[in-house]
Amino acid sequence: MAPQAASIQSFFQSEMPSSKPAKDTHNTDAAAGDGFTSSELEAPLHPFLSKWQPRTAYTNMSIGDLASGPGYVTVTGRIANFYEMANTSKSPNAAKGSYKIIIKDDTGAFAVAKAFNMCCAAVKLWYAQVDYNLRLGLLVSVWTTHVSNAEGGSLNPTRSLLITSVFPERDNSCYFLVQEKSDEGVLCKTPIGWKEGKQLAGLITLRGYIEGGYDVPEAKVLVCVKSLGGRRKFTTKKGTQAEKVDVHVFDDTADSILTLWGCICASAVAWKPSRTILLISQPYFKSDRRPALWLRNDALVEIDPHMTDTYWLRDARAAPAEQYVGYLSLIILELNIFSLYQRNMMLCAECCGVPIFANATRTKCKQCTNEVLLRINPRLVGLLIDETGAITSGKLIWSDDAWWQLLGRSAEDLANSDAVLLKYLENRLLFLKLAIMFGWSPDVGKLVILRVSIV
């Protein structure tokens, strides 16, 4: 039989994997790389995440000296208003949104995107990954390469508005810096147009504003924070998520509610009742069941402005106690010591606009996680009466000395007492007659019970 002709497949041999791996002369423990660290690789892709260094000289200018046109300029001021706008673009490289911020110094107001007031300039701050944590009153600096005239169609002709747009995460020639750590609370605190010894133009009382002053052009009100409400999140009729905070404000003529909406709500966390002063230019007035002020896009808010009226309003209620001293003779008809102990509410405080209760002198706030010092709950004492009337629970403010004289122990001793002792203390004090001295407290800004003696 003739030999069979060889096929073409017989000339090719399939490569079989070797059972013994080849020896590697290099160190197999070290992963192969290109010599760059992960931070070095991220820096060109996200330049804002690395420490920014200007590539050229920038001219530090006051807002009042700005002019439209190209140029490397730096502006420093405080945030007087801002709001957020989401970006509807679905492109993966597009910005998530932008902030429209008004920034003012001692010469004028500079806004981020659309601004409003006297000498104004606007900066449109785009963002993609960076959370700026903006708040009213923050000291910020802006580096930009071009300032333009804003569209004048919807602007008041008496105002001068400039605008610039910055995207620090994508453009190395511009930058936006929040100077929270270096802020000493001194720079850019003077209101626009204020002069020593003269009344600030447009400043009227809160009562005057409520009774028709809101129609006055460039009207301003100077108010003090009285109390802070909690942050409320809800769904609007359009199906969108919204957030608001109600701030109770007052001056020497009236009080009102200041409602903050959206991203501005975080600003109220740093405000202190009876201490923080707000100078609000052109707030929107809404008269429904009670007077209310809103912040529209054309409003300016200055925190603790450097002016004589600020210190006067803050100290107006801090009158000497000797001018407001009186005495009451009352009988205790109700005590809530044991019931508040069972509910873990014997001591209380307020932080971030939220009341805090505990049977301890110190606890942590669930909003900001800071440690809070608690005082004895005023509702420990229930109904008090005399021959003319009665005072219900929680209506009186007691000093630490008054609590000691009534209970015979400090707040810490009260928190460490057991249920048997607290029940005995409640029964012992019930129906006793008290001689109470009340007076003005400059620390609280209200009438408080200064001393108590058991008759």
C-alpha positions in Angstrom: 0.0 0.0 0.0 1.4 3.4 -1.0 2.3 5.7 1.9 -0.3 8.4 2.6 0.6 11.9 1.7 1.3 14.2 4.7 -1.3 16.8 5.5 -0.5 20.5 6.1 -1.6 20.2 9.7 1.2 17.8 10.4 3.8 20.5 9.8 2.4 22.6 12.8 2.7 21.5 16.4 0.3 22.9 19.0 2.2 24.6 21.9 1.5 22.7 25.1 1.8 24.7 28.4 4.9 23.7 30.3 4.3 22.0 33.7 7.3 23.9 35.2 7.0 27.7 35.2 9.9 29.7 33.9 12.1 31.2 36.4 11.6 35.0 36.8 14.8 36.9 37.4 12.8 39.9 38.7 11.1 40.3 42.1 7.6 38.8 41.6 6.3 40.5 44.8 6.4 44.0 43.4 3.6 44.8 41.0 4.7 46.2 37.6 4.0 50.0 37.3 5.0 53.0 35.3 6.8 54.9 38.1 3.9 57.3 39.1 1.9 57.3 42.3 -1.9 57.3 42.4 -1.9 60.9 43.6 0.3 61.9 40.7 -2.1 60.2 38.3 -5.1 61.9 39.8 -3.6 65.4 39.8 -3.9 66.1 36.0 -7.4 64.6 35.9 -8.7 66.5 38.9 -6.5 69.6 39.3 -8.7 71.1 42.0 -8.0 68.1 44.4 -4.3 69.0 44.5 -2.9 72.2 46.2 -3.5 75.0 43.8 -0.7 77.3 42.8 -1.2 80.4 40.5 0.8 80.2 37.3 1.0 84.0 37.0 0.6 87.1 39.1 -3.0 88.1 40.1 -3.9 91.6 41.1 -5.7 91.8 44.4 -8.6 94.2 43.9 -11.5 95.6 45.9 -15.0 94.9 44.6 -15.7 98.6 44.1 -12.6 98.9 41.8 -13.5 96.0 39.5 -14.0 96.8 35.8 -15.2 94.5 32.9 -12.6 93.0 30.7 -9.8 90.4 30.7 -7.3 90.3 33.5 -5.9 88.2 36.3 -7.6 89.5 39.4 -8.3 88.3 43.0 -11.3 89.4 45.1 -11.9 88.7 48.8 -15.2 89.2 50.5 -18.0 87.6 52.6 -20.9 85.6 51.2 -24.0 87.8 51.5 -26.4 85.5 49.6 -26.2 82.3 47.4 -28.4 79.7 45.9 -27.8 76.5 44.0 -28.8 75.5 40.4 -28.6 71.9 39.2 -27.2 71.1 35.7 -29.6 69.3 33.4 -26.9 68.0 31.1 -26.5 64.2 31.0 -23.0 64.3 29.7 -20.6 62.4 32.0 -18.1 65.2 31.8 -20.6 68.0 32.6 -20.7 69.8 35.9 -23.3 68.7 38.4 -24.4 72.2 39.0 -23.4 75.7 40.0 -23.8 78.2 42.9 -24.9 81.8 42.4 -23.1 83.7 45.2 -23.1 87.4 46.2 -19.7 88.3 47.8 -19.3 91.7 49.4 -16.4 93.5 51.0 -16.2 97.0 52.5 -16.6 98.7 49.1 -19.3 96.8 47.3 -21.0 93.5 46.6 -19.7 90.8 44.1 -22.0 88.1 43.1 -21.5 84.6 41.9 -23.7 84.5 38.8 -26.5 87.0 39.2 -26.1 89.6 41.9 -27.8 92.7 42.9 -27.0 95.8 45.0 -25.0 98.9 44.4 -21.6 98.0 43.0 -22.1 94.3 42.4 -20.2 91.6 40.6 -21.3 88.0 39.9 -19.3 84.8 40.0 -20.8 81.6 38.7 -19.2 78.8 40.6 -19.4 75.5 38.8 -18.8 72.2 40.7 -18.5 68.5 39.8 -17.1 66.6 42.8 -16.1 69.3 45.4 -18.5 70.1 48.2 -17.8 73.8 49.2 -20.0 73.8 52.3 -21.1 77.4 51.7 -22.7 79.5 54.5 -23.7 83.1 54.8 -21.0 85.2 56.2 -18.0 83.0 55.2 -14.9 84.8 54.1 -13.9 83.7 50.6 -11.5 84.6 47.8 -11.9 84.2 44.1 -9.2 84.1 41.4 -10.5 84.7 37.9 -9.2 85.8 34.5 -12.1 87.7 33.1 -14.9 89.9 34.4 -17.9 90.8 32.2 -20.9 93.0 32.3 -24.0 91.1 33.3 -27.1 91.1 31.1 -28.9 94.4 31.7 -32.3 93.4 30.6 -33.6 92.5 34.0 -31.4 94.7 36.1 -32.3 97.9 37.8 -30.5 100.7 35.9 -29.3 102.3 39.1 -27.2 99.2 39.9 -23.9 98.2 38.4 -23.4 94.5 38.0 -20.4 92.5 36.9 -20.2 88.8 36.4 -17.5 86.1 36.1 -17.7 82.3 35.8 -15.2 79.9 37.4 -14.9 76.2 37.3 -11.8 75.4 39.5 -12.1 71.6 39.0 -11.5 71.9 35.3 -9.7 75.2 34.9 -6.3 75.8 36.6 -6.4 79.5 35.9 -9.3 80.1 38.3 -9.9 79.2 42.0 -12.4 79.6 44.8 -11.1 79.4 48.4 -13.2 79.4 51.6 -11.0 81.0 54.2 -12.7 79.5 57.3 -9.5 78.6 59.2 -7.8 82.0 58.6 -10.9 84.1 59.3 -10.6 86.3 62.4 -14.0 87.9 62.0 -12.6 91.3 61.2 -12.3 91.6 57.4 -15.2 92.8 55.2 -17.6 93.5 58.1 -18.5 97.1 57.3 -21.9 97.6 55.6 -21.9 99.1 52.1 -22.4 102.9 52.4 -22.0 103.1 56.2 -20.0 106.0 57.8 -19.2 106.6 61.4 -21.6 108.9 63.1 -24.2 108.7 60.3 -27.4 106.6 59.9 -27.1 103.8 57.3 -29.1 104.7 54.2 -32.3 102.7 54.0 -32.2 101.3 57.5 -35.6 101.2 59.1 -37.0 99.4 62.2 -38.6 95.9 61.9 -42.0 97.3 62.8 -41.7 100.0 60.1 -40.7 97.4 57.5 -43.7 95.2 58.4 -46.1 98.1 58.3 -45.2 99.2 54.8 -41.5 99.8 54.7 -41.0 96.8 52.4 -42.1 99.0 49.5 -39.1 101.4 50.1 -36.3 100.8 47.5 -33.1 99.5 49.1 -34.7 99.1 52.5 -32.7 97.3 55.2 -33.6 95.9 58.7 -31.2 95.1 61.5 -32.4 92.2 63.7 -31.1 89.9 66.3 -31.6 86.1 66.4 -34.1 85.1 69.1 -34.4 81.4 68.5 -33.7 78.8 65.8 -36.1 76.2 64.5 -35.2 72.7 63.3 -34.4 72.0 59.7 -37.5 70.5 57.9 -37.3 68.4 54.7 -40.4 67.9 52.7 -41.8 67.2 49.2 -43.4 70.1 47.3 -46.6 69.8 45.3 -44.3 69.5 42.2 -42.7 66.4 43.6 -39.3 68.0 44.3 -37.5 67.8 47.6 -37.2 71.0 49.6 -35.7 72.1 52.9 -36.4 75.1 55.2 -35.5 76.6 58.6 -37.5 79.2 60.5 -35.4 81.7 62.5 -37.2 83.9 65.1 -35.7 87.4 64.8 -36.4 90.7 66.6 -35.4 94.3 67.3 -36.5 96.8 69.9 -39.8 97.4 68.0 -41.1 94.0 66.8 -40.3 90.4 66.1 -40.8 88.2 63.0 -39.9 84.9 61.4 -37.0 84.7 58.9 -37.5 81.7 56.7 -34.4 80.2 55.0 -34.8 77.8 52.0 -32.5 75.3 50.3 -28.8 75.3 50.7 -28.9 78.5 52.9 -30.4 76.5 55.8 -26.9 75.3 56.8 -26.0 78.9 57.6 -28.3 79.0 60.7 -26.2 76.3 62.5 -23.6 78.9 63.5 -26.0 81.6 64.7 -26.4 82.2 68.4 -29.7 83.4 70.0 -29.4 86.9 71.5 -25.9 87.3 70.0 -26.0 87.0 66.2 -27.0 90.2 64.5 -28.3 90.2 60.9 -28.4 93.2 58.5 -30.8 92.2 55.8 -31.2 94.3 52.6 -34.4 93.9 50.7 -36.0 90.8 52.3 -39.3 89.7 50.9 -42.1 90.3 53.3 -45.0 87.8 53.5 -48.0 88.6 55.7 -50.0 85.5 56.4 -50.9 84.4 59.9 -47.9 86.2 61.3 -45.2 88.5 59.8 -42.5 86.6 57.9 -39.4 87.5 56.0 -37.9 85.5 53.1 -34.5 85.8 51.3 -35.0 86.2 47.6 -32.1 86.2 45.1 -31.7 90.0 45.3 -31.3 90.1 49.1 -28.1 90.7 51.0 -27.4 89.3 54.5 -24.5 90.6 56.6 -23.6 88.7 59.7 -22.6 90.8 62.8 -21.8 93.9 60.7 -19.3 96.4 62.0 -21.6 99.4 62.9 -22.7 101.2 66.0 -26.3 99.9 65.7 -25.1 96.3 65.9 -23.6 96.7 69.3 -26.5 98.8 70.5 -29.1 96.2 69.5 -27.0 93.4 71.1 -26.6 95.2 74.4 -30.1 96.9 74.5 -31.6 94.1 76.6 -28.6 93.7 78.8 -29.8 96.2 81.4 -28.5 96.0 85.0 -30.5 93.6 87.2 -31.0 96.3 89.9 -33.4 98.1 87.6 -35.7 95.1 87.3 -36.1 93.3 90.6 -39.3 92.1 92.1 -40.7 89.6 94.6 -43.5 87.0 94.4 -45.0 84.7 97.1 -46.1 81.5 95.4 -47.3 78.0 96.4 -46.2 74.9 94.6 -49.2 72.9 93.4 -47.4 70.5 91.0 -43.9 69.0 90.6 -42.6 66.8 87.8 -39.3 65.6 89.2 -40.1 61.9 89.2 -42.0 61.8 85.8 -39.2 63.7 84.0 -36.7 61.2 85.6 -38.6 58.3 84.1 -38.7 60.0 80.7 -35.0 60.8 80.8 -35.7 64.5 80.6 -34.6 66.0 84.0 -32.0 68.2 82.3 -32.2 70.0 78.9 -30.4 72.2 76.5 -30.6 73.4 72.9 -28.1 72.9 70.0 -28.5 73.3 66.3 -32.0 74.5 66.9 -33.0 71.2 68.4 -33.9 70.6 72.1 -31.8 68.0 73.9 -32.9 66.1 77.0 -31.1 63.7 79.3 -30.6 62.6 82.9 -27.0 63.8 82.8 -25.2 67.2 82.8 -23.4 66.5 79.5 -24.3 64.7 76.3 -23.6 64.9 72.6 -25.7 66.7 70.0 -27.1 64.3 67.4 -26.8 67.0 64.7 -23.2 68.2 65.1 -21.9 65.5 67.5 -20.5 68.3 69.8 -20.7 67.9 73.6 -23.4 70.0 75.1 -23.7 71.2 78.7 -27.3 70.6 80.1 -29.2 72.5 82.8 -32.1 71.6 85.0 -35.3 71.4 83.0 -37.6 74.3 83.9 -40.6 71.9 83.6 -39.4 70.3 86.8 -41.6 72.8 88.6 -45.2 72.6 87.6 -48.1 74.8 88.5 -47.4 77.8 90.9 -50.2 79.9 92.3 -50.9 82.9 94.5 -54.2 84.6 95.4 -54.4 86.4 92.0 -53.4 83.8 89.4 -51.2 80.9 88.4 -48.0 80.2 86.4 -48.0 77.0 84.4 -45.1 74.6 83.9 -42.0 75.7 82.0 -42.9 79.4 81.9 -40.1 80.5 84.3 -36.3 80.6 83.8 -34.4 79.6 87.0 -30.8 80.6 87.8 -28.4 78.0 89.1 -28.5 79.6 92.5 -32.3 79.4 92.6 -32.3 75.7 91.7 -29.8 75.1 94.5 -31.9 77.0 97.0 -35.1 75.1 96.0 -33.7 71.6 95.6 -30.8 71.7 98.0 -28.5 70.2 95.4 -26.7 71.0 92.1 -27.6 69.8 88.7 -24.9 67.1 88.8 -26.2 65.8 92.2 -29.7 65.8 90.8 -28.7 63.8 87.8 -26.9 61.2 90.0 -29.9 60.8 92.4 -31.8 57.5 92.3 -35.6 57.1 91.9 -36.3 56.7 95.6 -34.6 60.0 96.6 -36.2 61.9 93.7 -39.7 60.6 94.7 -39.1 61.7 98.3 -37.8 65.1 97.2 -40.9 65.7 95.1 -43.3 64.8 98.0 -41.2 67.0 100.4 -41.5 70.1 98.2 -45.1 69.8 97.2 -47.5 72.5 98.6 -44.7 74.5 100.1 -44.8 78.3 100.0 -41.9 80.1 98.3 -40.7 83.7 98.4 -39.2 84.3 94.9 -37.0 87.2 93.8 -36.9 87.8 90.1 -34.7 90.2 88.0 -33.1 90.9 84.7 -30.3 88.5 83.5 -27.9 90.1 80.9 -26.7 86.6 80.0 -30.2 85.3 79.0 -31.7 88.6 78.0 -34.9 87.9 80.0 -36.4 88.0 83.4 -35.3 85.1 85.5 -35.7 83.8 89.1 -32.6 84.9 90.9 -33.3 83.6 94.5 -35.7 81.3 96.3 -36.5 80.9 100.0 -38.9 78.5 101.5 -41.3 80.3 103.9 
